[in-house]
Amino acid sequence: MRKRAIERICHPKYAKVAGTLVKDYKFEPTDFPELIRIMELQSAHYFISRAFKPETDSQHMYLNKVEELFEGYPLMLEALCNTLLKKEFD
């Protein structure tokens, strides 16, 4: 029943809560592929946004560092590429 409840809240708005429940109940994260996808994309967007902050901002992160962080995570790299393409054509 707990797993079903977590699956039902696998939505970007509730991903943090769902992730906490998976951890608290000691479930295997791989049992929740949609949650993993959502959390990867949210993490990607967080780090990508840091690359576009002014260099003087303490939160700034160089683009090549973001790319290194995403190595091995194709979905996150895809989000980075999509953002860069969007910025290019805006």
C-alpha positions in Angstrom: 0.0 0.0 0.0 2.9 2.4 0.8 4.5 1.8 -2.6 1.2 2.5 -4.3 0.8 5.7 -2.4 4.3 6.8 -3.4 3.6 5.9 -7.0 0.5 8.1 -7.0 2.4 11.2 -5.8 5.2 10.8 -8.4 4.6 14.2 -9.7 7.1 17.1 -9.9 5.1 19.0 -7.3 5.5 16.2 -4.8 8.8 14.6 -5.8 10.7 15.7 -2.7 8.0 14.2 -0.4 7.9 11.0 -2.5 11.7 10.7 -2.4 11.7 11.2 1.4 9.1 8.4 1.7 11.2 6.0 -0.4 14.2 6.7 1.8 12.2 6.5 5.1 10.6 3.3 4.2 13.9 1.9 2.9 12.4 1.1 -0.6 14.6 0.6 -3.6 14.6 3.8 -5.6 14.8 1.7 -8.8 11.2 0.5 -8.0 10.1 4.1 -8.8 11.5 4.9 -12.3 9.1 7.8 -12.8 10.3 9.4 -9.5 13.9 8.9 -10.5 13.2 10.6 -13.9 11.4 13.6 -12.2 14.2 14.0 -9.6 16.9 13.8 -12.2 15.2 16.5 -14.3 14.7 18.7 -11.2 18.4 18.4 -10.3 19.4 19.1 -13.8 17.4 22.3 -14.0 18.8 23.4 -10.6 22.5 23.0 -11.8 21.8 24.4 -15.2 20.3 27.5 -13.7 23.5 28.0 -11.8 25.5 28.1 -15.0 23.5 31.1 -16.2 23.9 33.2 -13.0 26.4 36.0 -13.1 30.0 34.9 -12.4 30.1 37.2 -9.4 27.2 35.3 -7.8 28.3 32.8 -5.2 25.9 30.2 -6.7 27.5 30.5 -10.2 28.8 27.2 -11.7 30.8 27.1 -14.9 29.0 25.2 -17.7 31.9 22.7 -18.1 31.5 21.8 -14.4 27.8 21.2 -14.9 28.5 19.0 -17.9 31.0 17.0 -15.8 28.4 16.5 -13.0 25.9 15.2 -15.6 28.4 12.6 -17.0 26.7 9.2 -16.9 23.2 10.7 -16.6 21.8 10.9 -20.2 18.5 12.5 -19.1 20.4 15.3 -17.4 22.7 15.8 -20.4 19.6 15.9 -22.6 18.1 18.6 -20.4 21.4 20.6 -20.6 21.5 20.3 -24.4 17.8 21.3 -24.7 18.4 24.4 -22.5 21.5 25.4 -24.5 19.6 25.0 -27.8 16.7 27.0 -26.5 19.0 29.8 -25.4 20.7 29.7 -28.8 17.5 30.3 -30.6 15.8 32.7 -28.2 
